[in-house]
Amino acid sequence: MKDKKIKKNSTQENGSERSPHHIVSYIDNLKADIAAFFDLNAEHSFRTFDVHDHFGVQDKKVRQLFNEILHELEEAGRLVYNNGSYTAAQNKPVNKGLSGRIDRVNKSFGFAVIDGMDQDIYIEAELLNGAWDGDIVNVQPLTKNHRGSRNGRNDAGKNRMEGRVTEIVERTNKEIVGIIEINPRYAVVQPDNKKLFDPIFLEIDETGDAEDGDKVIVTVTEWPTRRSQAEGKIISVLGKAGNNDVEMHAILAEFGLPYQFPETVEAEAKKIPDKISKKDLVGRKDLRDVLTFTIDPVDAKDFDDALSVRYLEDGIVEVGVHIADVSHYILPGTELEKEAYRRATSVYLVDRTVPMLPEKLSNNLCSLRPNEDRLAFSAIFEISVLGKVIKQWFGRTVIHSDRRFSYEEAQAVLDSGEGDYPAELTTLNTLAKIFRKERFKNGAINFETPEVRFKLDENGKPLGIYQKERHDSNKLIEEFMLLANKRVAEYVYAISKGEVKNTMVYRVHEAPDPDRLKTFATFVAKLGLKLELEEENKIAKSMNAMLSKVEGKPEQNLIESLAVRTMAKARYSTEDLGHFGLAFKRYSHFTSPIRRYPDVMAHRLLQHYLDGGASVDKEGYEVACKHSSERERLAAEAERASIKYKQVEFMSGMDKELVFDGIITGVTEFGIFVEITATASEGLIRMTDLGDDYYELEKENYRIIGQRTKKIYAFGDAVKVKVKDTNLARRSMDLYLDGTTPGYSRSGGGNFRDGGSRGGSSRQDSSRESSRKPRERKSGGRSRKPTSAGSSPKPKKRGR
């Protein structure tokens, strides 16, 4: 009786598995699985036992269920039955559901990012239907009953939307970068991209000039199925992994970013005259006699903005914000225009800039170099001593820069009052401080996330890591660029005729999602910090107060980084949605057309309206805005990847006995992430290397606790660590706590699930297999043994 009672209770605890709703949901999803199998293999026919074998069905009753489902699909017109075999029906009705892009967080799961939806759709790995990171897919949301009982999980996320991929609309990883491993009978390429988990198989006679350990670019010729692995062919051999140029080119290729201009583009650029002609000056305001200078980083090669200063009567100062007139040279329909659109942004890696425009434009004709006449698009403001803009003018100009300052040189003049143009620089700095104070008063958020910089030798090897400092000279330039961007957007809006407002390219930043803000507030509360969320107009003030409290503390970088992640992501749009972070009602990007295509569009639109033109059609500009936002995202990811690589490379050369101060930046069920304070480098301490106890994750409290010792490691805790291992290929670093003895090195780990610390975003791949040799996939519920000890068999070719 006791045994029966126990079984009864067990059944009650898993009641969802017994519920009629779940049974219906299970059959519906099984039917969708079978239909998807036929859709993906539409050119083939299958007998019933082929289907049983594919799904690994052994039980007689389940086989009968499959046969009934096949019959139902035939009756519904999804399948055609002929001579004992089923085939996918042509022109079958398909419920495509939602469409979105896959973000493969780790090996266990991913998300479908749907345009217009605040919440991403969570998808288990086995429900991705072969989709890879970045693929455009159709997604079917799952019922709560199905979500709550999958794989015995009772923590599926009460409010989280989950789904399954029903169709792969577009494969985006057409060219993949990775390291090739050549074996006697086959070769495999393991992608560098940590969000791609499938190795790519190559025939041994298809490796060409590649050598074992080379970085290569492959194109996928056969996508993986449940029975076979991905297959591909080499399209480029970059060189030996570890070489600086090879690694930087590999990062660009990994994110689909070009590093060479097509010959047609270079040829078109060469034809542009080197000197400004009289024809070029027609219709331009001549400002060559007005004091003008640039302030840029010391290592800058292009100068796309300049400031002019002229004192007027009654204490009024005229300040000109002059921007390189890129749209004068980049004309619609030209090869230069097509390439600028395709790239949409310059890319800034650790050791190089990959420009949006060819060098003749970016470093010469469109660079506001000192002592040379240059064509510009200007925003000129008459400003009172109290920082009030009294008058403004926008239009095309010709300027002559009198001086090129680095930020450090301009700061030295501000600090000492000596050097070139101290009065003008002081005037600009005073006005900039007024503008800055006004922004924060209106609700702007003070995000000043530090930028990591490297000291490199002639071969690109990192000799040191430092954080870029921001001085008044940096903030001075920033405030006047913000002023120009804001005023251009407001001007275009204000001169609209009638109810339909002029089409414009805006830089928009929407208010943060309340749930994400609440999660962030709950987290910082555990660190003794308070964030007020009761009134929306007080969020920014509260956020600034909280960020001010952590300034200069070890957790500053961590808190600021999390605060930025909590905010919505800024993007380009023709919709006038405002900029929450800057507290601007409307805002555009006007000031960097050398490196941002949206600025080129803004210049063209502004000139069109200055010429009296009517509002243009939004559709084409909106497509360009989305494209530019996506290219910006890829460029930012490439920049982060190059920084991560150089951080790991720098740390790989450190004495293994050195002890570093660090702060816990993430807690997961397989270990804790620690950022080394001195180098801003992040590494992982695996659970197996904690050693003294068995630790469990308390997800809601962002910490792990030892079962026996009750020792706690929590998000934000200061720790002392040593470097255990570095892996340049994966851009990852393993650490261990000072005073402990690490376990044996092992690549991989447990399930890579987010511990709630970074909103589901993985920083390094801790779930990959240690071997890059391909493994045969399971089929029919049985696994095949390797052909010889210590090696895996050659993957089975795709079944026909």
LOGU-679618 format. One line per field, with one value per residue (C-alpha): chain; x, z, y; residue number from 1. Coordinates in steps of 0.02 Angstrom, whole numbers. Layout:
# LOGU-679618
unit: A,...
u: X,...
w: Z,...
v: Y,...
pos: NUM,...
This chain:
# LOGU-679618
unit: A,A,A,A,A,A,A,A,A,A,A,A,A,A,A,A,A,A,A,A,A,A,A,A,A,A,A,A,A,A,A,A,A,A,A,A,A,A,A,A,A,A,A,A,A,A,A,A,A,A,A,A,A,A,A,A,A,A,A,A,A,A,A,A,A,A,A,A,A,A,A,A,A,A,A,A,A,A,A,A,A,A,A,A,A,A,A,A,A,A,A,A,A,A,A,A,A,A,A,A,A,A,A,A,A,A,A,A,A,A,A,A,A,A,A,A,A,A,A,A,A,A,A,A,A,A,A,A,A,A,A,A,A,A,A,A,A,A,A,A,A,A,A,A,A,A,A,A,A,A,A,A,A,A,A,A,A,A,A,A,A,A,A,A,A,A,A,A,A,A,A,A,A,A,A,A,A,A,A,A,A,A,A,A,A,A,A,A,A,A,A,A,A,A,A,A,A,A,A,A,A,A,A,A,A,A,A,A,A,A,A,A,A,A,A,A,A,A,A,A,A,A,A,A,A,A,A,A,A,A,A,A,A,A,A,A,A,A,A,A,A,A,A,A,A,A,A,A,A,A,A,A,A,A,A,A,A,A,A,A,A,A,A,A,A,A,A,A,A,A,A,A,A,A,A,A,A,A,A,A,A,A,A,A,A,A,A,A,A,A,A,A,A,A,A,A,A,A,A,A,A,A,A,A,A,A,A,A,A,A,A,A,A,A,A,A,A,A,A,A,A,A,A,A,A,A,A,A,A,A,A,A,A,A,A,A,A,A,A,A,A,A,A,A,A,A,A,A,A,A,A,A,A,A,A,A,A,A,A,A,A,A,A,A,A,A,A,A,A,A,A,A,A,A,A,A,A,A,A,A,A,A,A,A,A,A,A,A,A,A,A,A,A,A,A,A,A,A,A,A,A,A,A,A,A,A,A,A,A,A,A,A,A,A,A,A,A,A,A,A,A,A,A,A,A,A,A,A,A,A,A,A,A,A,A,A,A,A,A,A,A,A,A,A,A,A,A,A,A,A,A,A,A,A,A,A,A,A,A,A,A,A,A,A,A,A,A,A,A,A,A,A,A,A,A,A,A,A,A,A,A,A,A,A,A,A,A,A,A,A,A,A,A,A,A,A,A,A,A,A,A,A,A,A,A,A,A,A,A,A,A,A,A,A,A,A,A,A,A,A,A,A,A,A,A,A,A,A,A,A,A,A,A,A,A,A,A,A,A,A,A,A,A,A,A,A,A,A,A,A,A,A,A,A,A,A,A,A,A,A,A,A,A,A,A,A,A,A,A,A,A,A,A,A,A,A,A,A,A,A,A,A,A,A,A,A,A,A,A,A,A,A,A,A,A,A,A,A,A,A,A,A,A,A,A,A,A,A,A,A,A,A,A,A,A,A,A,A,A,A,A,A,A,A,A,A,A,A,A,A,A,A,A,A,A,A,A,A,A,A,A,A,A,A,A,A,A,A,A,A,A,A,A,A,A,A,A,A,A,A,A,A,A,A,A,A,A,A,A,A,A,A,A,A,A,A,A,A,A,A,A,A,A,A,A,A,A,A,A,A,A,A,A,A,A,A,A,A,A,A,A,A,A,A,A,A,A,A,A,A,A,A,A,A,A,A,A,A,A,A,A,A,A,A,A,A,A,A,A,A,A,A,A,A,A,A,A,A,A,A,A,A,A,A,A,A,A,A,A,A,A,A,A,A,A,A,A,A,A,A,A,A,A,A,A,A,A,A,A,A,A,A,A,A,A,A,A,A,A,A,A,A,A,A,A,A,A,A,A,A,A,A,A,A,A,A,A,A,A,A
u: 0,141,222,59,35,207,171,7,91,222,88,4,167,182,0,30,95,-71,-184,-295,-233,-54,-95,-177,-28,93,3,-9,176,218,112,205,371,322,255,415,518,427,440,628,643,509,606,602,469,467,382,304,450,571,478,481,668,702,612,683,513,520,359,217,82,185,213,25,5,131,35,-126,-41,26,-150,-219,-85,-131,-316,-271,-180,-7,55,27,19,79,137,165,262,221,283,261,115,149,69,24,-57,72,43,201,170,291,448,611,799,880,996,1082,1129,1214,1209,1054,937,914,792,690,700,537,522,389,387,462,490,599,537,636,674,752,895,797,656,769,740,920,919,1086,1122,1066,949,781,646,460,414,262,229,201,59,92,49,180,310,280,310,448,590,521,559,448,542,507,473,298,284,411,350,423,414,478,552,434,530,701,665,843,1014,1127,1289,1337,1524,1595,1767,1851,2006,2028,2081,2143,2133,2189,2014,1921,1935,1824,1810,1753,1675,1756,1584,1539,1356,1384,1397,1401,1569,1577,1637,1751,1812,2000,2026,1932,2055,2163,2312,2247,2358,2307,2275,2245,2106,1993,1829,1708,1539,1409,1355,1243,1156,1148,1001,962,1059,1207,1322,1351,1462,1559,1701,1845,1833,1983,2134,2176,2335,2398,2287,2370,2445,2379,2328,2250,2148,2087,2036,1953,1850,1793,1746,1658,1537,1522,1618,1727,1907,1945,1857,1805,1914,1767,1745,1930,1934,1785,1864,2027,1933,1873,1977,2101,2067,1911,1852,1757,1605,1611,1598,1438,1299,1414,1445,1630,1693,1879,1922,1834,1943,1915,1997,1973,1989,2011,2101,2289,2293,2146,2172,2010,1935,1751,1701,1771,1718,1730,1718,1679,1634,1485,1412,1325,1419,1349,1466,1444,1490,1497,1486,1563,1545,1633,1516,1522,1360,1446,1561,1450,1313,1160,1181,1371,1480,1541,1362,1321,1475,1444,1266,1325,1451,1343,1476,1662,1727,1850,1953,2091,2231,2145,2000,1903,1826,1657,1736,1897,2052,2053,1889,1900,2079,2092,1950,1823,1947,1950,2139,2227,2283,2178,2014,1875,1691,1577,1395,1376,1261,1297,1228,1225,1231,1213,1327,1188,1194,1033,1030,967,987,1035,1082,1107,1189,1338,1502,1686,1803,1988,2048,2182,2236,2223,2211,2219,2105,2259,2326,2158,2144,2318,2263,2104,2202,2342,2262,2416,2445,2339,2168,2143,2000,1902,1927,1874,1718,1669,1701,1594,1448,1470,1454,1292,1221,1273,1194,1033,1027,1039,910,792,817,970,1062,1246,1317,1506,1557,1748,1830,1970,2126,2288,2470,2529,2700,2738,2667,2504,2552,2475,2604,2479,2295,2224,2057,2026,2006,1874,1916,1827,1898,1807,1644,1661,1659,1521,1403,1419,1392,1236,1177,1195,1112,965,940,946,811,702,726,672,519,474,476,356,207,39,-1,117,290,447,530,694,821,813,922,792,807,646,605,664,548,470,501,685,700,617,737,885,817,796,974,1056,952,1048,1207,1135,1087,916,829,662,537,375,370,438,501,611,693,837,874,872,982,1110,1112,1140,1279,1361,1369,1469,1590,1769,1719,1769,1590,1572,1606,1489,1343,1362,1371,1213,1124,1163,1099,938,903,825,952,969,933,893,715,606,485,501,514,635,792,763,946,984,814,789,616,694,871,964,1141,1217,1396,1492,1453,1630,1592,1401,1286,1132,1222,1241,1053,1021,1130,1036,866,914,977,819,711,825,794,607,573,418,424,495,428,475,484,656,732,657,736,903,880,853,1001,1112,1057,1100,1270,1305,1264,1384,1522,1502,1511,1668,1747,1706,1777,1941,1952,1916,2050,2182,2134,2155,2317,2384,2334,2410,2582,2561,2655,2540,2582,2520,2368,2237,2097,1931,1745,1612,1515,1409,1346,1290,1259,1429,1536,1563,1627,1757,1820,2000,1997,2169,2140,1949,1973,1837,1865,1772,1800,1721,1625,1752,1890,1804,1847,1805,1619,1472,1394,1216,1148,1023,966,849,987,1127,1239,1302,1306,1411,1302,1419,1517,1375,1507,1431,1496,1380,1369,1475,1587,1772,1888,2072,2110,2248,2249,2228,2218,2190,2116,2146,2044,1890,1942,1914,2006,1990,2029,2038,2030,2193,2231,2142,2205,2117,2055,2114,2088,1937,1859,1672,1566,1389,1238,1271,1123,1119,1120,1017,1166,1174,999,1033,1186,1334,1511,1607,1565,1576,1478,1574,1643,1828,1859,1831,1815,1640,1526,1392,1221,1103,972,828,873,1040,1217,1354,1522,1680,1781,1939,1990,2016,1938,1765,1700,1683,1508,1376,1329,1157,1027,933
w: 0,44,-126,-214,-113,-160,-343,-329,-252,-387,-517,-433,-429,-615,-647,-801,-889,-859,-901,-1057,-1109,-1107,-1209,-1343,-1340,-1353,-1505,-1588,-1568,-1622,-1777,-1810,-1790,-1916,-2038,-2021,-2056,-2221,-2263,-2240,-2349,-2476,-2620,-2539,-2496,-2335,-2281,-2108,-2034,-2105,-2002,-1849,-1870,-1891,-1729,-1637,-1602,-1529,-1430,-1525,-1461,-1505,-1680,-1697,-1642,-1775,-1908,-1858,-1865,-2039,-2094,-2019,-2109,-2271,-2245,-2205,-2371,-2292,-2356,-2513,-2500,-2648,-2661,-2474,-2453,-2394,-2476,-2427,-2525,-2644,-2605,-2433,-2310,-2182,-2024,-2025,-1857,-1803,-1898,-1813,-1797,-1692,-1551,-1499,-1319,-1288,-1334,-1232,-1296,-1396,-1422,-1571,-1580,-1656,-1724,-1628,-1480,-1315,-1258,-1353,-1376,-1283,-1387,-1323,-1431,-1491,-1550,-1656,-1803,-1861,-1856,-1821,-1738,-1846,-1956,-2001,-1950,-1926,-1746,-1670,-1489,-1371,-1248,-1063,-1032,-1156,-1085,-905,-926,-1055,-997,-821,-801,-679,-692,-872,-832,-780,-889,-1022,-1198,-1273,-1448,-1584,-1755,-1891,-2042,-2083,-2197,-2227,-2180,-2133,-2092,-2272,-2241,-2077,-2000,-1898,-1865,-1973,-1900,-2031,-1995,-2106,-2176,-2154,-2091,-1981,-1953,-1782,-1801,-1708,-1675,-1501,-1549,-1683,-1603,-1752,-1828,-2018,-2106,-2259,-2371,-2354,-2539,-2518,-2396,-2535,-2469,-2291,-2156,-1988,-1869,-2004,-1993,-2142,-2212,-2266,-2349,-2294,-2437,-2334,-2176,-2029,-1999,-1860,-1957,-2028,-1988,-2084,-2237,-2320,-2431,-2404,-2495,-2414,-2307,-2192,-2117,-1953,-1802,-1676,-1804,-1768,-1947,-1971,-1811,-1850,-2027,-1953,-1835,-1979,-2083,-1934,-1926,-2113,-2117,-2270,-2252,-2435,-2557,-2727,-2870,-2948,-2788,-2774,-2958,-2937,-2786,-2881,-3015,-2890,-2910,-2770,-2766,-2733,-2891,-2909,-2959,-2790,-2699,-2783,-2655,-2505,-2361,-2354,-2175,-2213,-2118,-1957,-1823,-1838,-1759,-1732,-1569,-1590,-1516,-1532,-1652,-1760,-1948,-2003,-1936,-1979,-1865,-1823,-1714,-1757,-1635,-1670,-1540,-1581,-1492,-1322,-1261,-1397,-1465,-1633,-1629,-1790,-1793,-1959,-2028,-2180,-2330,-2378,-2477,-2599,-2652,-2624,-2752,-2769,-2894,-2890,-2836,-2690,-2633,-2649,-2549,-2415,-2396,-2390,-2253,-2166,-2034,-2003,-1893,-1752,-1701,-1571,-1695,-1849,-1923,-2067,-2145,-2226,-2365,-2464,-2393,-2522,-2448,-2265,-2236,-2366,-2455,-2314,-2173,-2102,-2097,-2034,-2156,-2299,-2373,-2350,-2400,-2251,-2198,-2050,-1905,-1841,-1676,-1593,-1406,-1254,-1102,-1014,-1145,-1236,-1425,-1496,-1680,-1790,-1971,-2070,-2240,-2347,-2316,-2355,-2204,-2163,-2003,-1914,-1787,-1751,-1563,-1482,-1330,-1219,-1299,-1284,-1103,-1065,-1132,-1026,-871,-890,-987,-1098,-1277,-1433,-1417,-1228,-1226,-1363,-1285,-1115,-1190,-1274,-1115,-1012,-1134,-1143,-953,-960,-1095,-996,-835,-929,-1004,-836,-764,-903,-865,-962,-890,-854,-938,-949,-973,-979,-1143,-1143,-1242,-1278,-1298,-1445,-1518,-1704,-1727,-1637,-1477,-1323,-1204,-1086,-1055,-995,-986,-1091,-983,-1018,-984,-1010,-1187,-1231,-1152,-1239,-1411,-1359,-1303,-1464,-1570,-1467,-1492,-1681,-1691,-1585,-1673,-1848,-1800,-1722,-1872,-2000,-1895,-1867,-2051,-2099,-2199,-2138,-2026,-2116,-2042,-2148,-2164,-2067,-2006,-1817,-1686,-1566,-1392,-1313,-1128,-1042,-1019,-843,-806,-849,-743,-598,-614,-616,-465,-370,-410,-358,-198,-148,-163,-48,-190,-220,-383,-382,-509,-443,-558,-735,-731,-581,-651,-732,-578,-469,-594,-595,-405,-396,-528,-434,-275,-361,-450,-412,-329,-394,-445,-549,-718,-675,-621,-768,-890,-818,-819,-1004,-1039,-946,-1064,-1235,-1377,-1477,-1663,-1822,-1877,-1975,-1828,-1713,-1547,-1451,-1356,-1177,-1124,-1182,-1131,-1305,-1383,-1553,-1606,-1766,-1816,-1920,-1859,-1926,-2108,-2139,-2029,-2021,-2171,-2077,-2061,-2250,-2266,-2137,-2238,-2397,-2316,-2230,-2393,-2482,-2356,-2356,-2544,-2511,-2553,-2493,-2376,-2458,-2450,-2288,-2349,-2428,-2285,-2156,-2243,-2242,-2056,-2012,-2119,-2035,-1861,-1901,-1973,-1819,-1709,-1806,-1800,-1611,-1590,-1695,-1590,-1430,-1504,-1547,-1371,-1293,-1402,-1352,-1169,-1171,-1270,-1143,-995,-1076,-1055,-869,-733,-675,-493,-502,-394,-464,-381,-462,-444,-477,-632,-660,-568,-660,-620,-694,-613,-579,-695,-626,-702,-660,-605,-671,-850,-863,-924,-883,-847,-777,-615,-645,-508,-516,-473,-316,-244,-60,-73,-187,-235,-288,-383,-300,-460,-380,-264,-393,-290,-261,-90,-28,36,178,217,176,95,-22,-184,-243,-389,-349,-220,-222,-243,-275,-422,-524,-708,-735,-924,-1077,-1244,-1385,-1509,-1399,-1330,-1156,-992,-844,-670,-496,-323,-240,-101,-186,-299,-467,-539,-701,-855,-954,-1101,-1092,-938,-884,-966,-1011,-931,-879,-694,-708,-707,-885,-950,-1037,-1133,-1136,-1130,-1174,-1232,-1086,-1165,-1320,-1341,-1303,-1463,-1632,-1714,-1781,-1694,-1777,-1725,-1640,-1751,-1702,-1519,-1543,-1542,-1651,-1577,-1639,-1765,-1661,-1487,-1460,-1623,-1689,-1851,-2009,-2009,-2105,-2268,-2281,-2308,-2471
v: 0,117,92,127,285,346,316,407,559,556,558,705,803,780,806,910,756,669,814,801,974,913,757,865,984,837,764,935,964,787,815,978,886,752,882,983,825,802,987,986,830,877,799,625,497,394,234,225,129,261,390,276,251,438,480,329,253,76,58,-27,94,246,176,158,339,394,297,385,555,515,471,634,736,649,690,871,885,903,732,628,436,334,151,133,296,471,632,815,889,1032,1201,1139,1260,1312,1412,1516,1597,1734,1781,1831,1811,1674,1729,1566,1605,1438,1254,1220,1355,1514,1655,1714,1904,1965,2143,2239,2119,2175,1995,1871,1693,1560,1403,1241,1176,1024,1138,1250,1132,1152,1342,1427,1593,1739,1636,1712,1588,1564,1522,1438,1490,1343,1320,1338,1155,1100,1220,1173,988,972,861,860,1044,1134,1299,1339,1520,1566,1720,1679,1647,1488,1421,1307,1343,1285,1348,1420,1567,1627,1562,1707,1615,1585,1610,1548,1574,1440,1335,1181,1015,893,707,561,530,695,873,980,1167,1226,1400,1545,1617,1557,1554,1422,1251,1132,1084,1085,928,931,791,770,810,975,1055,1131,1231,1237,1163,1093,1238,1369,1498,1472,1538,1403,1408,1281,1168,1051,1105,984,867,745,613,709,852,1012,999,1138,1193,1313,1478,1565,1520,1666,1593,1524,1550,1667,1786,1961,2006,1835,1851,2027,1976,1822,1930,2041,1888,1808,1954,1975,2139,2179,2236,2276,2390,2323,2384,2476,2578,2621,2669,2784,2867,2898,2995,3126,3286,3320,3506,3608,3697,3860,3759,3669,3836,3893,3917,3892,4012,4055,4037,4017,4176,4120,4039,3851,3699,3512,3413,3225,3075,3085,2936,2992,2984,3065,3226,3236,3380,3551,3698,3883,4028,4210,4342,4454,4605,4603,4451,4338,4205,4122,3938,3838,3648,3600,3425,3351,3365,3182,3191,3310,3168,3014,3030,2916,2775,2774,2628,2734,2756,2571,2521,2654,2588,2407,2443,2575,2606,2608,2468,2501,2350,2357,2389,2459,2554,2479,2635,2654,2759,2733,2816,2955,3016,2964,3021,3158,3249,3223,3245,3422,3429,3586,3722,3655,3715,3589,3575,3562,3553,3670,3709,3884,3947,4118,4083,4196,4190,4093,3956,4003,3977,4142,4107,3959,3928,3766,3749,3704,3797,3801,3809,3813,3730,3831,3702,3517,3482,3312,3294,3298,3458,3547,3492,3559,3730,3725,3677,3803,3945,3945,3890,3914,3994,3981,4109,4020,3848,3914,3994,3831,3733,3852,3835,3647,3633,3735,3619,3465,3527,3568,3392,3308,3426,3372,3187,3130,2979,2993,2838,2847,2666,2660,2611,2482,2529,2434,2477,2369,2330,2336,2160,2199,2107,2190,2264,2344,2379,2543,2631,2784,2939,3071,3252,3417,3424,3262,3322,3491,3411,3291,3429,3530,3374,3335,3514,3501,3330,3386,3552,3476,3351,3486,3602,3472,3431,3615,3666,3526,3587,3528,3380,3260,3288,3285,3117,3116,2989,2991,2910,2842,2771,2713,2707,2547,2399,2412,2228,2242,2399,2310,2163,2283,2378,2214,2166,2330,2327,2170,2275,2409,2527,2603,2640,2732,2668,2739,2891,2884,3063,3021,2864,2958,3062,2906,2812,2953,2960,2772,2777,2921,2815,2677,2796,2748,2583,2410,2372,2532,2450,2307,2417,2536,2392,2313,2481,2502,2326,2367,2510,2488,2484,2645,2624,2719,2750,2868,2864,3014,2920,3031,2985,2928,2919,3096,3165,3240,3249,3215,3178,3135,3087,3227,3242,3089,3053,2988,2838,2824,2806,2872,3040,3045,3019,3156,3278,3239,3259,3421,3497,3438,3531,3685,3690,3694,3512,3421,3272,3117,2939,2851,2672,2671,2770,2652,2503,2594,2634,2450,2398,2529,2475,2295,2339,2444,2294,2182,2313,2330,2141,2134,2271,2177,2017,2104,2177,2007,1926,2052,2040,1852,1869,1992,1884,1729,1808,1845,1751,1610,1650,1829,1867,1986,2082,2044,2064,1932,1984,1829,1675,1519,1337,1290,1425,1609,1746,1866,2028,2067,2248,2300,2241,2235,2055,1929,1744,1595,1501,1331,1242,1100,1225,1290,1121,1138,1104,1068,1234,1266,1415,1531,1613,1739,1802,1803,1692,1514,1431,1286,1143,1096,1255,1376,1485,1614,1689,1827,1946,2099,2014,2058,1908,1871,1758,1679,1632,1446,1437,1546,1493,1616,1514,1535,1706,1635,1627,1508,1574,1501,1578,1623,1499,1354,1214,1204,1040,966,1074,1026,1111,1124,1110,1084,1154,1335,1421,1600,1634,1791,1906,1964,1948,1784,1842,1724,1792,1638,1464,1344,1205,1156,982,969,873,952,781,752,630,528,586,467,388,277,287,198,268,196,149,231,133,140,190,375,432,465,392,493,568,477,562,638,502,507
pos: 1,2,3,4,5,6,7,8,9,10,11,12,13,14,15,16,17,18,19,20,21,22,23,24,25,26,27,28,29,30,31,32,33,34,35,36,37,38,39,40,41,42,43,44,45,46,47,48,49,50,51,52,53,54,55,56,57,58,59,60,61,62,63,64,65,66,67,68,69,70,71,72,73,74,75,76,77,78,79,80,81,82,83,84,85,86,87,88,89,90,91,92,93,94,95,96,97,98,99,100,101,102,103,104,105,106,107,108,109,110,111,112,113,114,115,116,117,118,119,120,121,122,123,124,125,126,127,128,129,130,131,132,133,134,135,136,137,138,139,140,141,142,143,144,145,146,147,148,149,150,151,152,153,154,155,156,157,158,159,160,161,162,163,164,165,166,167,168,169,170,171,172,173,174,175,176,177,178,179,180,181,182,183,184,185,186,187,188,189,190,191,192,193,194,195,196,197,198,199,200,201,202,203,204,205,206,207,208,209,210,211,212,213,214,215,216,217,218,219,220,221,222,223,224,225,226,227,228,229,230,231,232,233,234,235,236,237,238,239,240,241,242,243,244,245,246,247,248,249,250,251,252,253,254,255,256,257,258,259,260,261,262,263,264,265,266,267,268,269,270,271,272,273,274,275,276,277,278,279,280,281,282,283,284,285,286,287,288,289,290,291,292,293,294,295,296,297,298,299,300,301,302,303,304,305,306,307,308,309,310,311,312,313,314,315,316,317,318,319,320,321,322,323,324,325,326,327,328,329,330,331,332,333,334,335,336,337,338,339,340,341,342,343,344,345,346,347,348,349,350,351,352,353,354,355,356,357,358,359,360,361,362,363,364,365,366,367,368,369,370,371,372,373,374,375,376,377,378,379,380,381,382,383,384,385,386,387,388,389,390,391,392,393,394,395,396,397,398,399,400,401,402,403,404,405,406,407,408,409,410,411,412,413,414,415,416,417,418,419,420,421,422,423,424,425,426,427,428,429,430,431,432,433,434,435,436,437,438,439,440,441,442,443,444,445,446,447,448,449,450,451,452,453,454,455,456,457,458,459,460,461,462,463,464,465,466,467,468,469,470,471,472,473,474,475,476,477,478,479,480,481,482,483,484,485,486,487,488,489,490,491,492,493,494,495,496,497,498,499,500,501,502,503,504,505,506,507,508,509,510,511,512,513,514,515,516,517,518,519,520,521,522,523,524,525,526,527,528,529,530,531,532,533,534,535,536,537,538,539,540,541,542,543,544,545,546,547,548,549,550,551,552,553,554,555,556,557,558,559,560,561,562,563,564,565,566,567,568,569,570,571,572,573,574,575,576,577,578,579,580,581,582,583,584,585,586,587,588,589,590,591,592,593,594,595,596,597,598,599,600,601,602,603,604,605,606,607,608,609,610,611,612,613,614,615,616,617,618,619,620,621,622,623,624,625,626,627,628,629,630,631,632,633,634,635,636,637,638,639,640,641,642,643,644,645,646,647,648,649,650,651,652,653,654,655,656,657,658,659,660,661,662,663,664,665,666,667,668,669,670,671,672,673,674,675,676,677,678,679,680,681,682,683,684,685,686,687,688,689,690,691,692,693,694,695,696,697,698,699,700,701,702,703,704,705,706,707,708,709,710,711,712,713,714,715,716,717,718,719,720,721,722,723,724,725,726,727,728,729,730,731,732,733,734,735,736,737,738,739,740,741,742,743,744,745,746,747,748,749,750,751,752,753,754,755,756,757,758,759,760,761,762,763,764,765,766,767,768,769,770,771,772,773,774,775,776,777,778,779,780,781,782,783,784,785,786,787,788,789,790,791,792,793,794,795,796,797,798,799,800
